[in-house]
Amino acid sequence: MKFNQAKLFTLALALAIVAPGCGQKESSGDAGTPKAASGKKLKLAFVVNNASPFWTIAHAGTDAAVKELNGAVEVDFRIPSDGQAGTQRQMLDDLLAKGVDGIAVSPIDPANQTEFLDKIAGQTLLICHDSDAPKSKRVCYIGTDNTAAGTEAGKLIKEALPNGGKIMVFVGTLDAANAQERFAGIKKELAGSKVEIVDVRTDETDRARAQKNVEDTLVKYPDIAALVGLWSYNGPAILNGVKSSGKVGAVKIVCFDEEEEALAGIASGAIYGTVVQQPYEFGRQSILRMTKYLNGDKEALAGGKQIVSTLSVKKDNVAEFSARLKQQLGK
């Protein structure tokens, strides 16, 4: 069955969040705006996993939530510029020392951070966003179903390569849950097809290295048919690598998220498509729901997971998507 992309786009935006165990409408900052039980302004933190422009959108979402709550909360937005788990841990320790009321974090290495995350959860409200740590004592995860998102990327790959071919996958690290789950979704969708995954190249969130990985791949595998990026900066890195190698149009590109270079690449036809999340809602929902929870509404974070929908953006809907993104960012 074929779906009209414009209608699908509109539906995805309307269903901004599918929240298991929570059917309540979000606060719009009216007279019923919650305040801390003690009467103090709540101090919340939003900690990300790297310095990608992706998080600028999430930051706009946290700012929107503060406005909706009429300033009843303040948000400390933290970015580990080197994308390292150790740096992120130092930030979390600092936030605990400052006595924040709640933290939303995208764990860089959840398997090895679980014990530390449990320590945090024992001292303040802890939720995860973007990348989950399901074995920790975090109260809830707000973000993408990354396995399903990987499946969507797999569908784009098959569309881009109707006759099959070899592909290479690129990501910062496969330690992160979101990377593992996206890759698993892609592999599941491509199983039984004529598309062959050659390997995965990691870059530790180093953009220069990410581009070099692409250039090296194009030299080592001259018959590569498509390049796939799992993290937001991988799309632009792939595009730049393909441009420097003179292979624009000859190699298909599928990526994740909505960096400006990626959207421009889709508009020009250099990138086939991208699976976008809604980082704006990661930020907005995390702050709104932590605030409600801390003021006694335990249903605000019920169910353990609250999934924010994704959308596949291609040439036929990139202009509409870009216009909405600019609106969110106040451009």
N, C-alpha and C positions, 0 to 999 in steps of 0.2 A: 504494500500500500504506500502511495506517495503522499506526503504531507506538504501543504503550503508553508514555506519557510517563514513568511511574514506572520501567519496565524500562529505557528509554533512559537515564534519569538514573543508575540504578544502574550500567549498563554504562559510561557516560562516566566515572564516578568510579573504577571499577575499572581503566579504561584511562587512568590519569592522565597517562601520557606514552608516546608512540610514538616511539622513538628509533632512527632509521636507523643501522645499523652498530653498534648497541649493545644486546645482549639480556641484559645482566647485571643481576641484582637489586641494588637499592640497598643500601648499607651501613646497618645498623641500630644501629651504635655498639657492636658486640661487641668481643671481645678483639682482633680483627683490625683495629681502627680504624687507618687510616693516619696516619702522622706524617711531617713534613717530612724529606727525605733527610738534612738537616744536623742533625736533632734539634730544631730550633727550631719554635715555634708559627708557623703560616702566618698572614700578614696579607692578608686579601682585602677587596675593596670591592664594594659593590653600589650603582650610581648610577642614579637614576630620571630621569624627564623633567618632572615637575611635582609639585605638592603635593596630589595627589588622595588621598582616603581609600582608593582602590584599592591604593595602595602600603603601607598599613597591613597588608593581608593578605600581601603579598610579604615584608614585614618579619617577620611571624610565621613565614613559611617559612624565612627565613635563620636565625632564632633556633632553629627546630626542627632545622635542619641542624647547627648548632653543638652542640646537645645530643646528636644522633646521633653526632657525631664526638668526643664526650667532651671538648670544649674544646680539641681539637688545632688549632683555627683561631680567629681573632677577625675579626669583620666590621665594617667601617666603612660604615654605611648613609648615603648622601648624597642630599639632595633639593634641586634648584634651585627655590626657592620661586616665582620669577617665570616659570619655564618657558622661559627663553631659552637659546639655544645658547651664547652667550658666557659665561653664568653656569656652565653645565655644563662648559665648557672650563676655566674657572678651577678648578673642583673636581677635574677630571681631572689638571690640572697639579700641584695640591697633593698629590694622592695619589701621583703619580710622585715628587715631591720627598720624600715620606715613605717611599718604598721598598717599596710594597706588592708582594706576590707575584703578585697577579692582580686583574683588574677585570672586572666584569660591568656593562655599560652599556646603557641604552635611548637611542640617539642621537636628538636632537631634530631635527636637519637632516642626515641621513646623506650626502646628495649633496655638501653643502658641508663636511662634517666628515671626509671620507674621508682626506685627506692627514694631518690631525691624528691620526686614529685609527691610521693606519699608523705614525706616530711612537710612539704609545703601545705598539702591538703589537711594536715593535722593542725595547722596554725592559722589558715585563712581559707576562704572559699576558693576553690580551684576548678576551672573548667578548661577544656582544650578547644582550640579552633584550628581549622585548616588541616592539621595533622593530629591524629588522636593518639592517646596512650591508654588504650582500653583496659590494660592490666593494672593501671594505677588507681588511686582512690579519688580521682577527679570526679566531680559530680555529674558532668555532662560534656558532650562533644557537640559543638555547633560548626557546621561546615558541610563540605561536599561529601557525597558517597563516592569515594575515589575509585572504587572498583567499577561502579556504574559509569563514572566519567571516563575511565580507561576503555570501557566498552564502546562509548561514543566515539572516542578517538580511533578505535579499531575500525569502526564503520566508515569514518572519514578516510582512513588509509585504504580500505577496500574500494571506496568510490574513486579515490585518486589513482589507484592501480587496478583497474578492472581486469587486466591480464596477469596480475601478480608481479612479483619481483622481489629483490632483496632490499631490506631496510636496516638502518642503524638507529638505535635509540640513545638519547642523550639526557643526562640529569645531573644535578649537583651531587647527590649521594643516594644510594639505595638503602641507607640505614633508616631514613624517614619513612613512616608508615604510608604517607600519601604517595610517595614514589613507588613503593612496593605494590600498593593496591592498584595504582594506575597501570603499572606494567602488567600486573596479573590480569586486569580487565582487557588490556590490549591482546595479550597472549590468548586469552579465552575466546575473544571475538575472531581472531585470525586463525584459530585452530581449524584445520581442514581446508584452508584456502590455499591459493598459490603464492601467498606472501610469505617470505622467509625472513625471520629476524636473525641478522648476522650476529649482533652482540649489543652490549650496552657500554657507553663511555661516560665516566663520571668526571666532574671538574671541581668539586668542593666549592661551588658558587663563585669561582674565579671566571669572569667573563672572557678574559683574554684566552685562558685555557680552554673555555667552552668553544670559542671560535676555532682555535687551533685543532681541537678534536675533530671538528667538522672538516677542516682543510686536510688533515691527515687521512681521514676516512675516504675522502674523495680521491686521494692519490692511491691509497692502498686497495680500494675497491672501486675501480673505474666503472663497474657495472651496477653500482648501487642505484636503486630506483627511487627511494624516498628516505628522508631524514625526519626523525620524530623527536620532538623536545617535550619532556615531561614537566619542567618547571618554567615559570613565566619568562625568565631571561633567555631560556634556551631557544625560543623562537627567533628573536632578533639575532642571537649568536649564530644560529644555523643560516639565517638569511645573509648575514654579513660574510660568513664562510663560503657560501655558495656564490655570492657576488664576486668575492676575491678570486675564486677559482674559475670564473667565467661559465658557471653552469646554471644560471638562472633560466628556468623553464625546462631544462633538461632533467632536473631532479625535483621531485615533488616534496613539499614540506607540509607537515602536520604538527601542530603544537598545542600548548595550553595557555590560557589566559589572554589578557587584553592589553599588552604593552603597545604603545603607539606605533612602534616600528612594525610589530606583527600585524596590526590592523591595516597599516598603510601597505604592507606586503600583500595582504589579502585583496585590498582594493585594486592593486596593480596587477594581480594575478600571479605574483611570485610565490605566494604561500597559498596552498589549497584551502586550508581551513584551520580553525582553532576551537578547542573546547573551553569556553569561558565559565568561570565560577561567578560568584557574586560577592567579592571581598567587601564591598560596601555593606552588605548584610551581615557578613562575619562580624564586622566592627559594631554595627548598629545593634544587632540582636544580642551580642555578647553583653554589651553595657546595659541595655534595657532589661534583659532577663536576669542578670546578676543583681541589678537594683531591686527588681521585684522579689527575687528570692531572699535577699538580705532583709527585706521588709516584711517577711512572713509568708509570701506567696510561693510555697514550695512547688506548685504546679508549673511555675515559670521555667523550671529546669527538669521537668519530669521526663521519664523515659530513657534517660541516659544518652540519647542521641537526638539531635534535631537537625534534619538535613535541609540544606539550602540547594535549590535546583541549579542545574547547569544548562547551557545552551551551545549548540554548534553554530559558529559564525563562519559564513562563507561569503563569496562575492555578492550574492543576491540580498543579503541582509546586513552587511557590514556598515553601510551608511546609517541605517536606522539605529543599530547598536551603538555606534560611535557617538551619535547625537545624544542618546540617553546618558552615556558615560560622561560626556562633557557637562551635561546638566548636573549630574551628581557631584562633579568636581567643582562646580561653580564657574565653569569657563564660558 
